[in-house]
Amino acid sequence: MREGHAVLVGMDEVGRGALAGPVSVGVVAIDASCRSAPQGVKDSKLLSQQARERLVPRIQRWALGWGVGHAWPGEIDAIGIMAALRLAGQRALAQLELAPDLIVLDGNHDWLTDPAREGLLALADPTATPQVPVRTLIKADLTCSSVAAASVLAKVTRDAHMVRIAPEHPAYSWELNKGYAAPEHQEALRTLGPCAHHRRSWNITGNTDRVGEAVPPEAREMNHA
């Protein structure tokens, strides 16, 4: 804001390394009228489920705007995880009823606007997403309140989706592991193989369709707290 960016949007993703379910991106917009962030807002992985859920309505009241976008397993299989992240980010930004002046993205790689990776440029729709500068910031979910808030919204929304679909395939225990590679999930995959909610392009346990292909290194996110 000191540099003249009036409306800032913090952005963060969850679910990149899950074996099942979507990859989800949260966005939270703030400006100078948004005073201190709700107490307790920080990286979603450092919060209990109950703490995250209590923060959601407080974040929504605090922010100028917010949204959560998803890219689904079939889309991840079709275009790859990095392009799917961009797609989910575009969908989240489309939910904002305002034009941001700067997007702060957690991490050190701009997966939102990088056209060098195959498939990313083709997904860009200039009429759907504001063409605004993106700034990456390592550990932004620990130091930037809007990014931390976006992390919380994305995590709560994605977790709720995985709990909602868990009864369709109870053997995978998604209500516990949210689609990550927990022991009970991997054991069910060894027994039953993957279902429609799994990322079949990855070499997940029980998937014999793509033998020899590994889960992309950038997608290995084992913490499902």
N, C-alpha and C positions, 0 to 999 in steps of 0.2 A: 504493500500500500504506500510505503514511503517513496517507492519508485514511480508512483502514479497509476498503479493498477487499482481501479476502484472496486471491481467485483472479482474476488478470488474464488476459485473452485478447487477444493481438495479432492483427490481421487485415489482410491485404493481397491485392490482386488482380493478375492478369496476363492479358494477352490481350484487353484491352478494345478495342484498335484493330486487331486482326488482321482479315484478310479471310476467313480460314478457321479452322475449329476452334473449340473452346469458349472461353468466358471462365471463368477458374478463380480460386478464392478459397482462400487458405491461412489456417489458424488455428493458433496456438500458445498453450497455457495454461501459466502459471507461478504460483508462490506464493513465499513467503519461503524455502522450503526449496530453491528453485532458485537456486543461487549464480550466479557470473559465467557469462554466456553463452559458448558455445564460441568460442575465438579465431578471428577472421576473419569473424564474422557481421556482415553489413551488407546494404544494399540489393542485391538480386540482380542488378540491371543493372550494378553496379560490379564484379561478380565474373566470372571466366572460367567456362566450362562445367565444367571439371574441378574448380575450387574449389567451385562450388555442389554438385556431386555428392559431393565428399568431406565436405561439411558435413552432408548429410542424416542419416546415422546418428548423428552427434554431436548434432544438434538433437533427434532423436527420443529419445535417451537422456537429454538434459538436461531436456526439457519434462515437465510433468505429463501433458499430452495434446496431441494434434495431429490435424489433418485437412485434406483438400483436397476442395472441392466444385466441381462444374462445372455450367454451363448450356450446352446444346448449340446448334449453329447454328439448328436449327428452332425452338427455344425463343426464341432471340434475335430471330428473324424475327417470331415470334408476339406477343411481349410488349415488345420493345424492350430496348436494352442496359442501361438502368438497372434495370429490373425483373429482368432476367436476372442482374445482379450480386447483387441481393438473394437471388434463388433459389439461386445458387451459394453465397452466404454462409450461408444457412440449412442447406444440405446439408452444408457443412463443419462448422458448429456441431453438427449432429446426430451427427457422428462422435465427439464428445467424451463421455467417460463421467464427466462432472462438470458442475456448475452454476457458471458464471462469475459473478463479482460486478461486473465491469466489462469492456467490450469497447473496446479502443483501435483506432481505424480510421484508416488513413493517408489524408491529404488534408483538405479543408475542407468536404466535403459528406457528410452521413450518408445514404448510399444504402441502408443496411441497414434502417433503421426509419422513413424518411420516408414518411408515408402520403399526402402531398399529390400525388405523381406518380401518374398514372392507371395502374392495374394493380398497384401495390405492395400496397395494403391487401388485395386479394383473394388475394394469394399468402401472406399471413401465416397461419400455423397455430400458435395459442398452445400446443397440446399437443406440438409438434415442436421448438420453439426456445425456450430460456429467455428470459423477458422481463426483460432486464437493461439497465442504462443503457449508452449508447454515447457515447464521447468521441472527437471527431475531432482529429487532430493533424497539422498540415502538416509534411511531411518526417519523419514518424514512422519511415519505413524507414531513416532515417539516425541517428535519436536514440533509438529504442526497440528494445531487443534482441528482444523477442517479436514485434514487427511485422516487423523485418528477417528474423527466422527464418521467419515465415509467408511472406514474399516469396520466400525461397529455396525452401521446400517447394512453393509453388504453381508457381514457374517450372520447377523440375526435373520435377515431375509433368506439367505441360502439355507441356513440350518432349518428354518421353519419349512422350507420346501422339501428338504430331505426327510424330515419327520412326517410330513404329510403323505409322501409317497411310500414310506416304509412299509405300511400294511399290504401294499401290492406284492411285495417280495420280502416277506418277513425273515427269511433265512439269512439275508445279508446284514441284518441288524443296523440299518441306516439311522434309526432313532438314537443309536449310541455313537456310531462312528462317522455319520454324516457323509458317507461315501469314500472316506479315506482308507488307506491300506492297513486297517487294524486286523489283529489276528482272526477275529470271528468273521470278518468280511472276506479275508483271503481263504479261510477254510471253506466257506460257502461257495466261493468261486471254484475251488478245487473240486468240489462235489457236484455243483450244478452248472458251472460255467457262467458266462455273462448273460445279462438280460438287456432289454432295450434301453435302459438308463445308463449302461456302461459305455465307456469310451473304447470301442472295439478296435480302433487303430493302434492302441497301445498293447504292449505285451503284458497284459494283466494275467494273473494266475487263473488257469482254467480256460483261457481263450486260445484255441488252437488255430484260429483263422489267420493269425499273423505271426507265426512262429519265427523267432529270431529277431524280431523288432523290439527294441527296448523303449521303455517310457522315456520321453525326451528329458535330458538332464535338467533343463530349466523348469520342468514340471514337478520335480520331486519335492513335495511339500508335505512332510509326514505328520506335522503337528496338527491335530484336529481338535485341539482344546476348544 
